[in-house]
Amino acid sequence: VSVFLGSNDVCAPSNEEMTDHASFDTQYRAGLDVLASSDATRNAQIHVTGVPAIYWLWNAKYSRFWCWAVAWPFVPCKNLLDDPEDDCESNASRLDPDNNDYDGDGVACKRRKTFHSLARDYNTILHDTLEEYRASGSLPNARYTDIYDVKFESVHVNNGDCFHPSTAGHSLLAEEEWCETHWGRNDPACAN
């Protein structure tokens, strides 16, 4: 059983309108309870994948006129894509979304960095809640895979909506995810 969720909870008209963490946790637990309550799935290999760092999708395409002028107005992720120009204090600031301490960062830069931090919090919920189910024996073969450190480049983002991963982006995610799983750790292809 593969579980990949959270990306649509992250994207919203504003950071304040993202799915709140308590609701996300409650809904996630409801899904895990369904798996834990069934003899068919209780002992299944359950694989939960974290939310990727969607911030890097913006970073990969923010300088393309087509993206911010034509495509992004129709992508429902305004808390990341509104005011798409780079108003971070410097390239160093833009490439460091985990650090909100750059004095010259503009409003949109700060909003995107907050977005990045809030998105990471969903992964904490995905991991910690799943570990509770593992520890209790409710879902003993469930595992979480963190792919938050995957950084998308332009080639990894499709040129249609300039937001969703391209074929190359999905390949990148699949490779990174495989190498992070317990199955892929000993794969020679993952030894970079």
C-alpha positions, -999 to 999 in steps of 0.1 A, spaced: 0 0 0 15 33 -11 4 66 5 13 99 -10 -7 128 3 -4 164 16 5 184 -15 -31 197 -20 -33 205 17 -2 226 14 -14 247 -15 -41 273 -7 -51 309 -14 -30 319 16 -8 303 43 -36 309 68 -60 288 46 -38 257 44 -53 226 60 -45 232 97 -22 206 112 -47 193 137 -72 185 109 -45 170 87 -34 147 116 -70 137 123 -78 129 87 -45 110 83 -52 89 114 -86 81 101 -70 66 70 -44 47 90 -72 34 112 -89 19 81 -57 1 72 -51 -10 108 -86 -24 112 -85 -47 82 -69 -82 83 -61 -76 46 -39 -46 53 -29 -46 89 3 -65 82 8 -52 46 39 -33 36 27 2 39 48 30 24 40 66 33 59 92 13 64 127 27 54 159 9 82 172 -14 95 207 -9 71 224 -33 91 257 -28 116 244 -53 90 241 -80 85 279 -78 123 285 -76 128 264 -107 105 286 -129 100 320 -112 121 338 -138 101 325 -168 76 351 -181 53 323 -194 50 308 -160 43 338 -138 22 357 -164 2 330 -181 3 297 -163 5 304 -125 -27 326 -123 -46 293 -130 -26 271 -105 -44 268 -72 -13 274 -50 -15 311 -45 3 310 -11 34 300 -31 29 315 -65 13 349 -60 37 378 -65 61 354 -82 90 377 -87 121 371 -65 120 398 -37 145 379 -15 174 399 -2 198 379 -23 203 347 -42 217 332 -10 184 341 8 163 326 -20 183 294 -20 180 292 18 142 289 24 148 273 58 163 306 71 140 336 76 167 358 90 177 378 59 170 415 68 162 426 32 137 399 23 105 412 8 69 403 18 65 376 -9 99 360 0 89 358 36 55 343 27 72 316 6 96 308 33 68 305 58 50 283 33 81 261 31 82 257 69 45 249 72 48 223 45 77 207 63 54 204 94 31 181 74 60 157 71 66 158 108 29 147 113 32 120 86 63 106 102 55 109 139 19 96 136 30 66 115 56 58 141 29 57 168 10 31 147 42 11 142 52 12 179 17 1 190 18 -29 165 -13 -15 147 7 -12 114 40 -31 121 52 -30 85 44 7 78 73 30 69 78 67 62 101 80 35 112 116 36 118 132 2 117 168 15 153 175 5 147 169 -32 154 201 -51 137 206 -84 155 223 -113 138 237 -144 140 204 -163 120 187 -134 90 210 -138 66 207 -167 64 237 -191 26 236 -193 15 249 -158 52 254 -147 42 238 -114 37 201 -115 67 178 -119 77 168 -155 85 133 -165 121 140 -154 107 154 -121 87 123 -114 118 102 -122 138 123 -98 112 118 -71 110 81 -77 147 76 -77 151 96 -45 122 79 -28 135 44 -38 170 52 -24 155 64 9 134 33 14 146 2 33 144 -17 0 167 7 -19 193 14 8 215 -15 -5 209 -9 -42 242 -1 -59 224 25 -80 217 45 -48 254 47 -37 261 83 -48 
